[in-house]
Amino acid sequence: MRIFATIAFVLLAALPAAAQDRAWVQVEAHPTLREAEERARAYAAILPDVGAYRLNSGWYTIAVGPFPSAEAEAELARFKAGGLVPADTFIADGTNYERRVWPVGAEAGTPSTEAPVTAPPATDAAAAPAPAADPAPEMAAAAEPEPTTVPELPDETPYEARQSEARLDTQGRMEIQTALKWEGFYTSTIDAAFGPGTRNAMASWQAAKGYEATGVLTSRQRAELVGGYQAQIARLGMTPVDEPEAGIRIEMPMGLVQFDRYEPPFVHYASRGDSGVKALLISERGDQSTLYGLYDIMQTLEIVPLEGARERNSQSFTLTGRNDRLESYSYAVLTGGMIKGFSLIWTPTEDSRLMQRAVAMMKDSLESVPNVALDETLGEATPEQRADMLSGLDVRKPDATHSGFFVDPKGTVLTTTNGLDACRRITIGPELEMRLTATDPAQGLALLTPTRTLAPIGFAEFAPGVPRLRSDVAVAGFSYGEVLDLPVLTFGVLADLKGLGGEEAVDRLELDALPGDTGGPILDASGAVLGVLLAPAEGARQLPDSVRYAADAAAVGAFLSANGVDPRAAAGTGALPPAVLSRRAADMTVPVSCWN
């Protein structure tokens, strides 16, 4: 017993010294053993000496090594340069590794790739003193393991390739078809049957790689094809995620994203490191009208660019979008009184095929837990809160917004030219598309027609006679862009029936209007339209802010008539109370937005 205790003491005393010369490249940490094993298998396809270890905190880590301490930094730099590990990967000394859990074969306290050191059984106690005589060589060997080398597969003749191919199981054959489809050479079903389509795909891949196009892959070629595919998929880090608060189970690319916060109806996942990828889980209670409302709302968000396919049916919707800054895919489905779904957002620099693969895996694995959805009070609001944000997401904003107003019951809108000829898209409100159908550059007037049938609540009625000088007038306009849902009335005075330089067809106003009011109707006290507020004149002479011009009713009427719109004359009902005048203005005035 005394000899046995001496052996144990020597071993324990030697371990810290050995550990000091060993280091691991620690890649990821996960709360469950299953997640750690799955991720370790994925990394093992592209990195040598991968292991999963239990930490003394109860979590599990994936690490590569061990390496001599002097070499660990160089290995880490090599892995990062090749894009094989996340940006936040670091060097660990292994002191908090309790035991290796994958591959199985190491005991607690020996987080290494060698066979574990174990005490001899009681029946062999008499033989124990022999190895105890000089433990130093064994400890040195453990401290500096031989580098692992992956033997290169031998090349094969076509006959040998067919023989080795025949030994593949169903999963192996499907992996080859999947990798060929990934590379763009195979377009048919993944069925493990190597028919003419698969053979042609193999031959095409061989030709593209400079190999003889036999249509039968050698073992080395199969390893290259499948290994390349697996290496790219491993970067995603697809991991089963159970989100109990949202009632969602789903596979997510946890190699690229990480949990951030709750802001109902979304669970936010931020970018991991510098991946540039973000994700949302969608969870709320509702019915078909809620689903349709979410479909409309999400199209106003920055994460859903305007260019992309949109699809909606009675039970689900899909939104795709792309611009020069980001791409995204959003999907939601109505099931059992719950709306569940996800969004994946990435930058165009990412491999689009890789992200589409992540999207497909997320959609296939999406599972809704019955009768569980995000509590509307869950989480905390983000420190930055703005009116143009929704649940922590930026609402898409137009490049510029001014005003306009309906001039007929068909929804035709009169406004000013104000940069509209350079707009890729023109709307009234956030989503109602309009076409620029007529302009009068000399007067600064523009006519917009809707792309779908509209039925406005009210439209302009023009004053039939000459307005009285120094009478009270008001401009109805979206002074603050689309921040407010209704137009603002700004009151002023009709100062003159011509410009300061004697210009005809314009009225001069004394009115403190804002840029967003430009294009709005000028109303008299009865609600009749006297003209259209024009943009401030540009030139060497700067007029006072209170001096504004309006295209008068005669010029506006001539422009409308020339473009097929019959302007309606006002009946002259007398002065209206301010509240009634404001309501009439709101019925006809709209925000005109320019989008690029």
LOVOTOR-805042 format. One record per residue (C-alpha): residue in three letters; residue number from 1; z, y, x. Coordinates in steps of 0.2 Angstrom, whole numbers. Example, Ala and Ser with C-alpha at 12.3 -4.5 7.8 and 13.67 -1.06 7.14 Angstrom:
ALA	1	39	-22	62
SER	2	36	-5	68
This chain:
MET	1	0	0	0
ARG	2	4	12	15
ILE	3	-13	9	22
PHE	4	-22	11	5
ALA	5	-13	28	3
THR	6	-18	33	20
ILE	7	-37	30	15
ALA	8	-35	40	-1
PHE	9	-27	54	9
VAL	10	-41	55	22
LEU	11	-55	54	9
LEU	12	-47	68	-2
ALA	13	-44	79	14
ALA	14	-62	76	19
LEU	15	-71	80	3
PRO	16	-68	100	3
ALA	17	-75	100	21
ALA	18	-91	91	15
ALA	19	-93	101	0
GLN	20	-92	117	10
ASP	21	-109	112	17
ARG	22	-117	108	1
ALA	23	-124	120	-13
TRP	24	-134	117	-29
VAL	25	-147	128	-37
GLN	26	-139	130	-54
VAL	27	-153	132	-68
GLU	28	-145	132	-85
ALA	29	-129	129	-94
HIS	30	-127	121	-112
PRO	31	-112	118	-124
THR	32	-117	100	-128
LEU	33	-122	84	-118
ARG	34	-137	81	-128
GLU	35	-145	98	-124
ALA	36	-141	96	-106
GLU	37	-149	79	-105
GLU	38	-165	85	-114
ARG	39	-166	100	-103
ALA	40	-163	90	-87
ARG	41	-177	78	-91
ALA	42	-189	92	-94
TYR	43	-184	100	-77
ALA	44	-185	83	-68
ALA	45	-204	83	-72
ILE	46	-207	98	-61
LEU	47	-192	98	-49
PRO	48	-184	85	-37
ASP	49	-166	80	-37
VAL	50	-162	87	-54
GLY	51	-145	82	-62
ALA	52	-134	87	-76
TYR	53	-115	89	-73
ARG	54	-100	92	-84
LEU	55	-91	108	-79
ASN	56	-72	110	-80
SER	57	-75	123	-94
GLY	58	-81	109	-105
TRP	59	-100	115	-104
TYR	60	-114	106	-95
THR	61	-125	113	-82
ILE	62	-142	108	-75
ALA	63	-143	109	-56
VAL	64	-155	105	-42
GLY	65	-148	97	-26
PRO	66	-137	96	-17
PHE	67	-145	106	-2
PRO	68	-137	110	15
SER	69	-129	128	11
ALA	70	-141	136	24
GLU	71	-156	129	14
ALA	72	-151	133	-4
GLU	73	-156	151	-4
ALA	74	-174	147	3
GLU	75	-176	133	-11
LEU	76	-170	145	-24
ALA	77	-183	158	-18
ARG	78	-197	145	-18
PHE	79	-192	139	-36
LYS	80	-193	157	-42
ALA	81	-209	161	-33
GLY	82	-217	147	-42
GLY	83	-210	152	-59
LEU	84	-201	135	-60
VAL	85	-184	142	-65
PRO	86	-177	156	-75
ALA	87	-174	173	-67
ASP	88	-155	172	-68
THR	89	-154	155	-58
PHE	90	-141	156	-45
ILE	91	-133	146	-31
ALA	92	-117	136	-35
ASP	93	-105	127	-23
GLY	94	-101	113	-36
THR	95	-82	116	-36
ASN	96	-82	117	-55
TYR	97	-93	101	-57
GLU	98	-82	87	-64
ARG	99	-95	73	-64
ARG	100	-113	70	-65
VAL	101	-119	65	-83
TRP	102	-137	63	-80
PRO	103	-144	52	-72
VAL	104	-129	41	-75
GLY	105	-121	35	-59
ALA	106	-109	47	-52
GLU	107	-90	47	-54
ALA	108	-79	63	-57
GLY	109	-77	73	-41
THR	110	-93	67	-33
PRO	111	-107	78	-40
SER	112	-121	71	-29
THR	113	-136	61	-30
GLU	114	-129	47	-19
ALA	115	-120	32	-26
PRO	116	-102	36	-30
VAL	117	-88	33	-18
THR	118	-75	20	-27
ALA	119	-59	12	-22
PRO	120	-61	-6	-18
PRO	121	-54	-18	-31
ALA	122	-36	-25	-29
THR	123	-42	-42	-24
ASP	124	-51	-35	-9
ALA	125	-36	-24	-3
ALA	126	-34	-34	13
ALA	127	-52	-29	18
ALA	128	-49	-10	14
PRO	129	-43	-5	32
ALA	130	-60	-9	40
PRO	131	-70	6	32
ALA	132	-54	17	34
ALA	133	-55	16	53
ASP	134	-68	29	54
PRO	135	-73	38	38
ALA	136	-81	53	47
PRO	137	-99	45	48
GLU	138	-99	41	29
MET	139	-93	59	25
ALA	140	-106	67	36
ALA	141	-120	56	28
ALA	142	-114	62	11
ALA	143	-114	80	16
GLU	144	-132	80	22
PRO	145	-142	68	11
GLU	146	-160	64	16
PRO	147	-172	75	7
THR	148	-180	67	-8
THR	149	-199	64	-6
VAL	150	-210	59	-21
PRO	151	-223	46	-14
GLU	152	-241	51	-18
LEU	153	-249	39	-30
PRO	154	-263	28	-22
ASP	155	-281	32	-27
GLU	156	-289	18	-38
THR	157	-306	11	-41
PRO	158	-313	12	-59
TYR	159	-308	-7	-61
GLU	160	-290	-3	-55
ALA	161	-289	12	-66
ARG	162	-293	2	-81
GLN	163	-280	-11	-76
SER	164	-266	2	-74
GLU	165	-272	11	-90
ALA	166	-270	-5	-100
ARG	167	-252	-6	-95
LEU	168	-249	11	-104
ASP	169	-238	11	-119
THR	170	-242	20	-135
GLN	171	-232	35	-130
GLY	172	-240	36	-113
ARG	173	-258	36	-121
MET	174	-253	49	-134
GLU	175	-246	60	-119
ILE	176	-263	59	-111
GLN	177	-272	64	-127
THR	178	-260	79	-130
ALA	179	-262	85	-112
LEU	180	-281	84	-114
LYS	181	-280	94	-130
TRP	182	-269	106	-121
GLU	183	-282	109	-108
GLY	184	-295	111	-121
PHE	185	-305	95	-118
TYR	186	-300	85	-133
THR	187	-300	91	-151
SER	188	-297	75	-161
THR	189	-282	66	-168
ILE	190	-267	61	-156
ASP	191	-268	43	-161
ALA	192	-266	34	-144
ALA	193	-283	26	-147
PHE	194	-295	29	-132
GLY	195	-311	30	-141
PRO	196	-327	39	-137
GLY	197	-319	56	-140
THR	198	-305	53	-128
ARG	199	-317	45	-115
ASN	200	-328	61	-116
ALA	201	-313	72	-114
MET	202	-307	62	-99
ALA	203	-324	63	-91
SER	204	-325	82	-94
TRP	205	-308	85	-87
GLN	206	-313	75	-71
ALA	207	-329	85	-69
ALA	208	-319	101	-71
LYS	209	-307	95	-57
GLY	210	-321	89	-46
TYR	211	-318	71	-48
GLU	212	-331	58	-52
ALA	213	-333	58	-71
THR	214	-330	40	-75
GLY	215	-321	43	-92
VAL	216	-306	33	-85
LEU	217	-292	42	-77
THR	218	-284	34	-61
SER	219	-265	34	-60
ARG	220	-265	49	-49
GLN	221	-276	59	-61
ARG	222	-265	54	-76
ALA	223	-250	60	-66
GLU	224	-259	77	-62
LEU	225	-265	79	-80
VAL	226	-248	75	-89
GLY	227	-237	82	-75
GLY	228	-246	99	-77
TYR	229	-244	99	-96
GLN	230	-226	94	-95
ALA	231	-222	108	-82
GLN	232	-229	121	-93
ILE	233	-220	114	-108
ALA	234	-204	113	-98
ARG	235	-204	132	-96
LEU	236	-202	134	-115
GLY	237	-185	124	-114
MET	238	-188	118	-132
THR	239	-170	114	-138
PRO	240	-163	109	-155
VAL	241	-153	123	-162
ASP	242	-140	121	-176
GLU	243	-137	139	-183
PRO	244	-123	135	-196
GLU	245	-121	153	-202
ALA	246	-140	154	-206
GLY	247	-141	136	-213
ILE	248	-155	133	-201
ARG	249	-159	118	-189
ILE	250	-174	121	-178
GLU	251	-181	118	-161
MET	252	-182	135	-151
PRO	253	-188	140	-134
MET	254	-171	142	-126
GLY	255	-178	143	-109
LEU	256	-186	160	-114
VAL	257	-173	167	-127
GLN	258	-155	167	-130
PHE	259	-143	171	-145
ASP	260	-140	190	-147
ARG	261	-133	195	-164
TYR	262	-133	193	-183
GLU	263	-140	207	-193
PRO	264	-144	199	-210
PRO	265	-157	193	-215
PHE	266	-160	190	-197
VAL	267	-152	181	-182
HIS	268	-158	190	-167
TYR	269	-163	181	-151
ALA	270	-166	192	-136
SER	271	-176	188	-120
ARG	272	-169	177	-107
GLY	273	-170	185	-91
ASP	274	-187	194	-89
SER	275	-197	182	-101
GLY	276	-202	196	-113
VAL	277	-200	184	-127
LYS	278	-189	187	-143
ALA	279	-186	177	-158
LEU	280	-179	179	-176
LEU	281	-172	167	-188
ILE	282	-174	172	-206
SER	283	-161	167	-219
GLU	284	-157	175	-236
ARG	285	-154	170	-254
GLY	286	-168	174	-266
ASP	287	-182	169	-277
GLN	288	-201	172	-277
SER	289	-200	190	-279
THR	290	-188	191	-264
LEU	291	-200	181	-254
TYR	292	-214	193	-259
GLY	293	-203	208	-255
LEU	294	-199	201	-238
TYR	295	-218	198	-235
ASP	296	-222	216	-238
ILE	297	-207	223	-228
MET	298	-210	213	-213
GLN	299	-228	220	-212
THR	300	-220	237	-210
LEU	301	-211	232	-194
GLU	302	-217	235	-176
ILE	303	-215	216	-172
VAL	304	-229	212	-184
PRO	305	-245	222	-177
LEU	306	-258	227	-190
GLU	307	-272	216	-182
GLY	308	-269	198	-187
ALA	309	-271	185	-202
ARG	310	-259	186	-217
GLU	311	-257	172	-229
ARG	312	-245	171	-244
ASN	313	-244	158	-258
SER	314	-230	155	-271
GLN	315	-218	147	-259
SER	316	-221	153	-242
PHE	317	-230	166	-231
THR	318	-237	167	-213
LEU	319	-240	183	-203
THR	320	-248	185	-187
GLY	321	-251	200	-177
ARG	322	-258	206	-160
ASN	323	-260	223	-151
ASP	324	-260	228	-133
ARG	325	-241	227	-132
LEU	326	-236	212	-141
GLU	327	-241	196	-151
SER	328	-231	188	-165
TYR	329	-230	174	-177
SER	330	-219	175	-193
TYR	331	-216	161	-206
ALA	332	-205	160	-221
VAL	333	-203	147	-235
LEU	334	-194	147	-251
THR	335	-183	132	-254
GLY	336	-169	129	-266
GLY	337	-165	147	-269
MET	338	-165	151	-251
ILE	339	-178	159	-240
LYS	340	-178	152	-222
GLY	341	-190	155	-208
PHE	342	-193	163	-191
SER	343	-203	175	-180
LEU	344	-208	173	-162
ILE	345	-213	188	-152
TRP	346	-221	188	-135
THR	347	-230	200	-124
PRO	348	-249	197	-121
THR	349	-246	193	-103
GLU	350	-238	176	-109
ASP	351	-249	161	-110
SER	352	-255	161	-128
ARG	353	-257	143	-128
LEU	354	-239	140	-123
MET	355	-233	152	-136
GLN	356	-243	144	-150
ARG	357	-236	127	-144
ALA	358	-219	134	-146
VAL	359	-223	141	-164
ALA	360	-230	124	-169
MET	361	-214	115	-163
MET	362	-203	128	-172
LYS	363	-213	126	-188
ASP	364	-213	107	-188
SER	365	-194	106	-184
LEU	366	-188	120	-196
GLU	367	-175	113	-208
SER	368	-165	122	-221
VAL	369	-147	117	-225
PRO	370	-145	118	-244
ASN	371	-135	132	-251
VAL	372	-131	141	-235
ALA	373	-138	158	-230
LEU	374	-133	172	-220
ASP	375	-119	182	-227
GLU	376	-125	200	-230
THR	377	-109	206	-222
LEU	378	-110	196	-206
GLY	379	-111	204	-189
GLU	380	-110	222	-184
ALA	381	-123	236	-184
THR	382	-131	240	-168
PRO	383	-125	255	-159
GLU	384	-142	263	-161
GLN	385	-145	266	-180
ARG	386	-159	276	-187
ALA	387	-168	278	-204
ASP	388	-184	270	-196
MET	389	-175	254	-192
LEU	390	-172	238	-203
SER	391	-159	226	-198
GLY	392	-160	231	-180
LEU	393	-179	231	-180
ASP	394	-191	246	-178
VAL	395	-201	250	-193
ARG	396	-219	254	-188
LYS	397	-222	273	-188
PRO	398	-239	282	-190
ASP	399	-245	293	-176
ALA	400	-245	308	-188
THR	401	-242	312	-206
HIS	402	-246	327	-216
SER	403	-249	330	-235
GLY	404	-262	328	-248
PHE	405	-263	327	-267
PHE	406	-272	317	-281
VAL	407	-287	326	-289
ASP	408	-293	314	-302
PRO	409	-287	299	-312
LYS	410	-295	287	-300
GLY	411	-283	291	-285
THR	412	-295	302	-275
VAL	413	-285	313	-263
LEU	414	-289	330	-257
THR	415	-281	335	-240
THR	416	-286	344	-224
THR	417	-296	337	-209
ASN	418	-281	338	-197
GLY	419	-287	324	-185
LEU	420	-292	312	-198
ASP	421	-309	308	-190
ALA	422	-300	300	-175
CYS	423	-289	289	-185
ARG	424	-292	270	-185
ARG	425	-283	269	-201
ILE	426	-278	281	-215
THR	427	-265	277	-228
ILE	428	-256	286	-242
GLY	429	-238	280	-240
PRO	430	-235	266	-228
GLU	431	-248	253	-234
LEU	432	-261	261	-247
GLU	433	-277	261	-237
MET	434	-289	276	-239
ARG	435	-307	279	-233
LEU	436	-312	296	-227
THR	437	-327	299	-238
ALA	438	-331	318	-236
THR	439	-326	333	-225
ASP	440	-330	351	-224
PRO	441	-326	357	-206
ALA	442	-329	375	-210
GLN	443	-316	375	-224
GLY	444	-305	361	-216
LEU	445	-305	351	-231
ALA	446	-306	332	-232
LEU	447	-308	319	-247
LEU	448	-300	302	-246
THR	449	-304	288	-258
PRO	450	-293	272	-261
THR	451	-299	255	-255
ARG	452	-292	248	-271
THR	453	-290	254	-289
LEU	454	-276	266	-291
ALA	455	-269	275	-307
PRO	456	-259	290	-301
ILE	457	-245	296	-312
GLY	458	-252	314	-311
PHE	459	-266	324	-303
ALA	460	-270	342	-300
GLU	461	-275	354	-313
PHE	462	-283	370	-305
ALA	463	-279	388	-310
PRO	464	-294	395	-319
GLY	465	-293	413	-315
VAL	466	-289	424	-301
PRO	467	-270	423	-296
ARG	468	-259	439	-297
LEU	469	-255	446	-280
ARG	470	-236	446	-274
SER	471	-233	432	-287
ASP	472	-222	417	-283
VAL	473	-230	402	-276
ALA	474	-224	385	-269
VAL	475	-231	372	-257
ALA	476	-227	354	-261
GLY	477	-227	344	-245
PHE	478	-220	330	-235
SER	479	-211	342	-223
TYR	480	-202	329	-213
GLY	481	-216	316	-213
GLU	482	-211	300	-222
VAL	483	-192	302	-219
LEU	484	-191	307	-237
ASP	485	-199	297	-252
LEU	486	-203	313	-262
PRO	487	-211	329	-257
VAL	488	-202	345	-253
LEU	489	-205	362	-262
THR	490	-206	377	-251
PHE	491	-207	394	-260
GLY	492	-216	409	-254
VAL	493	-227	424	-260
LEU	494	-246	426	-262
ALA	495	-248	440	-250
ASP	496	-267	443	-251
LEU	497	-283	435	-258
LYS	498	-292	435	-241
GLY	499	-287	433	-223
LEU	500	-281	446	-211
GLY	501	-299	448	-204
GLY	502	-306	449	-222
GLU	503	-310	431	-223
GLU	504	-316	425	-240
ALA	505	-312	409	-248
VAL	506	-294	409	-241
ASP	507	-278	416	-248
ARG	508	-265	423	-236
LEU	509	-247	417	-240
GLU	510	-230	422	-234
LEU	511	-222	405	-233
ASP	512	-211	396	-220
ALA	513	-220	379	-220
LEU	514	-218	365	-208
PRO	515	-233	355	-200
GLY	516	-230	341	-212
ASP	517	-234	352	-227
THR	518	-252	355	-221
GLY	519	-264	348	-234
GLY	520	-251	350	-249
PRO	521	-256	359	-265
ILE	522	-251	377	-268
LEU	523	-243	379	-285
ASP	524	-240	394	-296
ALA	525	-225	395	-307
SER	526	-234	385	-321
GLY	527	-238	371	-309
ALA	528	-257	375	-308
VAL	529	-265	372	-291
LEU	530	-271	388	-283
GLY	531	-277	380	-267
VAL	532	-273	369	-252
LEU	533	-262	373	-237
LEU	534	-272	374	-221
ALA	535	-267	370	-204
PRO	536	-262	386	-193
ALA	537	-276	394	-185
GLU	538	-278	390	-166
GLY	539	-284	403	-154
ALA	540	-278	417	-142
ARG	541	-269	426	-156
GLN	542	-252	419	-162
LEU	543	-248	424	-180
PRO	544	-230	425	-186
ASP	545	-223	408	-193
SER	546	-222	415	-210
VAL	547	-241	419	-211
ARG	548	-251	404	-218
TYR	549	-268	402	-226
ALA	550	-274	392	-240
ALA	551	-291	387	-246
ASP	552	-292	395	-263
ALA	553	-296	386	-279
ALA	554	-314	392	-280
ALA	555	-318	385	-262
VAL	556	-309	369	-267
GLY	557	-318	367	-283
ALA	558	-335	369	-275
PHE	559	-330	356	-262
LEU	560	-324	343	-275
SER	561	-340	346	-286
ALA	562	-351	343	-272
ASN	563	-343	326	-269
GLY	564	-343	320	-286
VAL	565	-326	325	-292
ASP	566	-324	336	-307
PRO	567	-309	347	-305
ARG	568	-298	349	-321
ALA	569	-293	366	-326
ALA	570	-275	370	-330
ALA	571	-271	375	-348
GLY	572	-258	388	-344
THR	573	-242	383	-351
GLY	574	-231	397	-344
ALA	575	-218	396	-330
LEU	576	-209	379	-328
PRO	577	-191	376	-324
PRO	578	-189	372	-306
ALA	579	-184	354	-310
VAL	580	-200	351	-320
LEU	581	-211	360	-307
SER	582	-203	348	-294
ARG	583	-207	333	-304
ARG	584	-225	338	-307
ALA	585	-227	341	-289
ALA	586	-220	324	-285
ASP	587	-232	315	-297
MET	588	-247	322	-288
THR	589	-242	324	-269
VAL	590	-243	310	-257
PRO	591	-240	308	-238
VAL	592	-257	306	-228
SER	593	-254	295	-212
CYS	594	-265	293	-197
TRP	595	-263	276	-188
ASN	596	-269	271	-171
